[in-house]
Amino acid sequence: MTDKAWSAAMCPAENVTANAKCRNTKYPRSDVERFHVPDDKVDWVVDWLDYRPPTFTSPHASGKPWSDPEHRY
């Protein structure tokens, strides 16, 4: 499967419900605002040079075995 086909299968821009949990205005359990992503920019294969989301890691994720390595310990 090509990268574009993979992206379309996993996260099609027209299927907004696939991204409903991560497209709200704030990160869960925080007051940190998410960077708004319009529907036409949801697909990972879309180039978007102005995309600059905030750096945020939930304190809930720290020390968990499923978190990124820099947040596990």
C-alpha positions in Angstrom: 0.0 0.0 0.0 1.4 3.4 -0.9 1.8 6.1 1.7 -1.1 8.1 0.2 -3.4 5.0 0.2 -2.4 4.2 3.8 -3.1 7.7 4.9 -6.5 7.8 3.1 -7.4 4.5 4.6 -6.5 5.4 8.1 -7.4 9.1 8.3 -9.5 10.4 5.3 -10.2 14.1 5.5 -13.9 13.6 4.7 -14.3 11.2 7.7 -14.1 13.8 10.4 -15.5 11.4 13.0 -12.2 9.4 12.8 -10.5 12.3 14.4 -13.2 13.5 16.7 -11.3 12.9 19.9 -8.3 14.9 18.8 -10.1 17.8 17.1 -11.7 19.5 20.1 -10.4 22.8 21.3 -8.4 21.8 24.3 -6.2 18.8 25.3 -8.0 16.5 27.7 -7.7 17.4 31.4 -5.9 20.7 30.6 -6.4 24.3 29.6 -3.9 24.0 26.7 -5.5 25.0 23.4 -5.1 22.7 20.4 -3.9 24.1 17.1 -7.1 24.1 14.9 -6.8 21.8 11.9 -9.4 22.4 9.1 -10.9 19.4 7.4 -8.9 19.8 4.2 -5.6 19.6 6.2 -6.4 16.5 8.3 -4.9 13.9 5.9 -1.2 13.4 6.7 -0.2 13.6 3.0 -1.3 17.3 2.8 1.6 19.7 3.1 0.9 22.4 5.6 3.9 24.6 6.3 2.0 26.8 8.8 1.1 23.9 11.1 2.7 24.6 14.4 0.9 22.8 17.2 1.8 23.5 20.8 4.2 21.2 22.6 2.1 19.3 25.1 2.4 16.1 27.1 -0.2 15.3 29.6 1.1 14.7 33.1 -1.1 11.6 33.0 1.2 10.1 30.3 4.4 10.5 32.3 5.9 7.2 33.4 3.5 5.0 31.5 4.9 2.1 29.4 2.9 3.3 26.4 4.1 6.8 26.4 7.0 8.1 24.2 10.4 7.0 25.6 11.3 10.5 26.8 8.2 10.5 29.0 8.4 7.0 30.5 10.7 7.8 33.4 
